[in-house]
Amino acid sequence: MEFFEFVIALVSIGGTFVTIWVVLLYRRKEKQLPAAAQTYTLNELSKLADTMNQRIDTLEAILDAEVPGWREQHEQSK
């Protein structure tokens, strides 16, 4: 029984150190990212969101034409 307790303690301690290492590494990488790159990323995400919104609108228009009343059926299933 003592061996298993030792292994569990060892794994817990190792997991703690790995978690701390990952958090510190992430924070360091985040600080190294220049402000221009952050803005570029936000702009790219905004473009992707706009594209997805257009696709959703297109799919909803197709559903409206092909399956009348699909919105009501969807609302009832929630």
N, C-alpha and C positions, 0 to 999 in steps of 0.2 A: 504494500500500500504506500509505503514511503517513496518508492521509486516513481510511482505515478504522480504523487503530489509534487515531487521534484521536477518531473517533466512538465507538468501543468504550470508550475511557477516559472520554469525556464522559458516556456513558450509565451507566457504572459509578459514577462520582462522583455523578451525579444520583440514581441509585437508592439510594445510600448515604444521601444527605441526606433523601430521602423516607422511607426506613425509619426513620431516627432521629426524624424529625418525627412519624411515626405512633406510634412507641413512646412518645415523650414526651407526645403528646396523649392516648393511652390511659391512661397512668399518672395524668395530671392529672384526667381524667374519673373514674377509679376512686377517687381520693382525695376527690372532691367528692360521691360517693354516700354519703348518710347511712346509719348502721348500721341504722336502722329499715327503710329501703328494701331493704337487703341481706337482712334477715330476711324481709321480705315476699316477696322473690324466691325465697328458699329454701323458704318455705311453699308458694308457688305450684308450684314444681317438685316438691315432695313430693306435692301433690294430683294433679298430672299423672301422676306415677309410679304412684300408687295407682289412678288411673283406667285407665292402660294395663295394669296388673297384672290388674285385674278383667276387662278386655276379652280379654286373653290367656287367662285361666282359662276364660272363656266360649267362646272359639274352640277351646281344647283339649277342652272338654266336647263341643262339637258334633262335632269330629273323632273323638273316642272313640266317639260314637254312630253316626256315618255311615261311618267308615273304620276298622274294627277293625285293630289292628296297625300303625297309622301311625307310632307312636313307634319301633318296632323297625326299620321301613323307613328312617326318618330317621336313626337311629343308624348303620345300615349304610352310608349314603351319605356319611358324614363321612370 
